[in-house]
Amino acid sequence: MKHGVVAYVPTGSATTFGVSTNTNTLTTVRQNVPVPVPVDRPVPVDRPVPVLVKQPVPYPVVKTVTVDRPVTQYVPQPYPVVKHVPYEVKVPVPQPYPVEVVKHIKVPVHVPQPYPVIKKVPVHVPVPQPYPVEVIKHVPHAVPAPYPVPTPVDRPYPVPYPVHVEKPVWPSFSIHKTIHYEKPFHSLKAKLWNAW
């Protein structure tokens, strides 16, 4: 065998030669090359220096080939591979429930309450009192009292003691007529006339 012959060198002895079936691993060896000796052992002078031999790889090596355009090798997947398209495509995704589309119009939605909601209406509602409240009429800024207030003229309930209201007596005048006096003045006039 001549120098420069392509041979496949397994992990055994370097003297075993054969034609390599693995085209990815190329090894060029010379004839009668001894097995590499570890570095820590002394190398005899009479032996030639060992040459490092490239060991075969247990799996095929992928070579990178430069061509005019990139070639993508199809790798079998356990599931189908989704290819990416250069433009965006919106694919509808199935939902477990129908999706409600929100429109641009705001619509008030009635939310059920656990109890009825009472609306506040600006209407004055009379509050029931434990006893009747007498309203004072024709009095500005009158505040109703928490108890019945007697009026000076009409009393809605009897008074425990007699109340005497003395009304003043004034003479009544009539225009273009003779002045007529009340009864006390007539009696005084009669007394004065008789005394005259």
C-alpha positions as CSV (number, residue, x, y, z in Angstrom):
1,M,0.0,0.0,0.0
2,K,1.4,3.4,-0.9
3,H,1.4,6.6,1.0
4,G,-1.7,8.9,0.7
5,V,-4.2,6.1,0.5
6,V,-7.6,6.8,1.9
7,A,-8.4,4.3,4.6
8,Y,-10.9,3.9,7.4
9,V,-9.3,3.5,10.8
10,P,-11.5,2.1,13.5
11,T,-10.9,2.4,17.2
12,G,-8.7,-0.7,17.2
13,S,-5.1,-1.1,15.9
14,A,-3.7,1.4,13.4
15,T,-2.3,-1.4,11.3
16,T,-5.8,-2.5,10.2
17,F,-6.7,-1.0,6.8
18,G,-9.8,-1.0,4.8
19,V,-11.9,1.1,2.5
20,S,-14.1,3.6,4.4
21,T,-17.8,3.5,3.7
22,N,-18.4,6.7,5.6
23,T,-17.8,9.5,3.1
24,N,-18.1,12.2,5.8
25,T,-15.0,11.1,7.7
26,L,-11.8,11.1,5.6
27,T,-8.6,10.0,7.2
28,T,-5.2,9.9,5.5
29,V,-2.7,7.6,7.1
30,R,0.7,6.2,6.2
31,Q,1.7,2.5,6.1
32,N,2.9,0.9,9.3
33,V,1.8,3.8,11.6
34,P,2.0,2.7,15.2
35,V,-0.7,3.1,17.7
36,P,-0.6,6.5,19.5
37,V,1.2,6.3,22.8
38,P,0.0,8.4,25.8
39,V,2.0,11.5,26.5
40,D,2.9,10.6,30.0
41,R,4.9,7.5,28.8
42,P,8.4,8.1,27.4
43,V,8.6,7.7,23.6
44,P,11.5,5.4,22.4
45,V,13.9,7.0,20.1
46,D,13.9,4.2,17.6
47,R,10.2,4.6,17.0
48,P,8.7,7.4,14.8
49,V,6.6,10.1,16.4
50,P,2.9,9.0,16.6
51,V,0.4,10.7,14.3
52,L,-3.0,11.8,15.7
53,V,-5.7,9.9,13.8
54,K,-9.2,11.3,13.5
55,Q,-11.8,8.9,15.0
56,P,-15.0,8.2,13.2
57,V,-18.2,9.8,14.5
58,P,-21.0,7.4,15.6
59,Y,-23.7,9.5,13.8
60,P,-23.6,11.1,10.3
61,V,-22.2,14.5,10.1
62,V,-24.3,17.1,8.3
63,K,-22.2,19.1,5.8
64,T,-23.0,22.8,5.0
65,V,-23.1,23.2,1.3
66,T,-23.1,26.7,-0.2
67,V,-25.4,26.8,-3.3
68,D,-27.1,29.6,-5.2
69,R,-30.2,29.6,-2.9
70,P,-30.6,28.1,0.6
71,V,-31.9,24.6,0.6
72,T,-34.0,23.5,3.6
73,Q,-33.8,19.9,4.4
74,Y,-37.1,18.4,5.5
75,V,-36.8,17.0,9.0
76,P,-39.6,14.6,10.0
77,Q,-41.5,15.9,13.0
78,P,-43.8,13.9,15.3
79,Y,-46.5,16.5,14.6
80,P,-47.2,18.6,11.4
81,V,-45.1,21.7,11.2
82,V,-46.9,25.0,10.5
83,K,-45.1,27.1,8.0
84,H,-44.9,30.9,8.5
85,V,-46.3,32.9,5.6
86,P,-44.7,36.2,4.8
87,Y,-47.9,38.1,5.5
88,E,-50.1,38.0,8.6
89,V,-53.2,35.8,8.4
90,K,-55.8,35.9,11.2
91,V,-57.0,32.4,11.9
92,P,-60.1,32.1,14.1
93,V,-59.4,30.2,17.2
94,P,-62.3,28.1,18.5
95,Q,-63.5,29.3,21.9
96,P,-65.2,27.2,24.6
97,Y,-68.0,29.8,24.7
98,P,-69.2,32.5,22.3
99,V,-67.2,35.7,22.3
100,E,-69.3,38.9,22.5
101,V,-68.0,41.6,20.3
102,V,-67.8,45.0,22.0
103,K,-69.1,47.7,19.8
104,H,-68.3,51.4,19.8
105,I,-71.7,52.3,21.3
106,K,-71.9,52.3,25.0
107,V,-75.1,50.6,26.0
108,P,-76.1,50.6,29.7
109,V,-76.5,47.0,30.9
110,H,-79.0,46.3,33.6
111,V,-77.2,44.5,36.4
112,P,-79.4,42.4,38.6
113,Q,-79.3,43.5,42.3
114,P,-79.7,41.2,45.3
115,Y,-82.3,43.6,46.6
116,P,-84.6,46.2,45.0
117,V,-82.9,49.6,44.5
118,I,-84.9,52.6,45.7
119,K,-84.5,55.6,43.6
120,K,-84.3,59.0,45.3
121,V,-87.1,61.2,44.1
122,P,-87.1,64.9,45.1
123,V,-90.5,64.7,46.7
124,H,-91.2,65.7,50.3
125,V,-92.7,62.8,52.1
126,P,-94.4,63.5,55.4
127,V,-92.8,61.7,58.3
128,P,-95.3,60.2,60.8
129,Q,-95.1,61.7,64.2
130,P,-96.0,60.0,67.5
131,Y,-98.6,62.8,68.2
132,P,-100.4,65.4,66.0
133,V,-98.3,68.4,65.1
134,E,-100.2,71.7,64.8
135,V,-99.0,73.8,61.9
136,I,-98.7,77.6,62.6
137,K,-100.1,79.4,59.6
138,H,-99.3,82.9,58.4
139,V,-96.1,83.1,60.5
140,P,-92.9,83.6,58.5
141,H,-90.1,81.1,59.2
142,A,-92.3,79.0,61.5
143,V,-90.7,75.9,62.8
144,P,-93.1,73.2,63.9
145,A,-92.6,72.3,67.5
146,P,-92.4,68.7,68.7
147,Y,-95.5,69.2,70.8
148,P,-98.9,70.9,70.1
149,V,-98.6,74.7,70.3
150,P,-101.8,76.5,71.3
151,T,-103.0,79.5,69.2
152,P,-104.0,82.7,70.9
153,V,-107.6,82.6,69.5
154,D,-108.6,79.0,68.8
155,R,-107.5,76.3,71.2
156,P,-108.0,72.8,70.0
157,Y,-108.1,71.3,73.5
158,P,-109.7,72.5,76.8
159,V,-107.7,74.7,79.2
160,P,-107.6,73.6,82.8
161,Y,-108.2,77.2,84.0
162,P,-110.6,79.9,82.6
163,V,-108.9,82.4,80.3
164,H,-110.5,85.8,80.0
165,V,-109.7,87.9,77.0
166,E,-110.8,91.5,77.4
167,K,-111.4,93.3,74.1
168,P,-110.9,97.0,74.1
169,V,-114.0,99.1,73.2
170,W,-113.5,101.8,70.7
171,P,-116.0,104.4,69.4
172,S,-117.3,103.7,65.9
173,F,-117.1,106.7,63.5
174,S,-119.1,107.2,60.4
175,I,-118.2,109.8,57.8
176,H,-120.7,112.7,56.9
177,K,-122.9,111.7,59.8
178,T,-123.4,112.5,63.4
179,I,-121.0,110.7,65.7
180,H,-122.6,107.8,67.4
181,Y,-121.0,106.6,70.6
182,E,-121.1,103.3,72.2
183,K,-123.3,102.4,75.1
184,P,-121.0,103.6,77.9
185,F,-120.6,106.9,76.3
186,H,-124.4,107.3,75.8
187,S,-125.0,106.7,79.4
188,L,-122.4,109.3,80.3
189,K,-124.0,111.8,78.0
190,A,-127.4,111.2,79.5
191,K,-126.0,111.8,83.0
192,L,-124.3,115.0,81.9
193,W,-127.5,116.2,80.1
194,N,-129.6,115.6,83.1
195,A,-127.1,117.3,85.3
196,W,-127.1,120.3,83.0
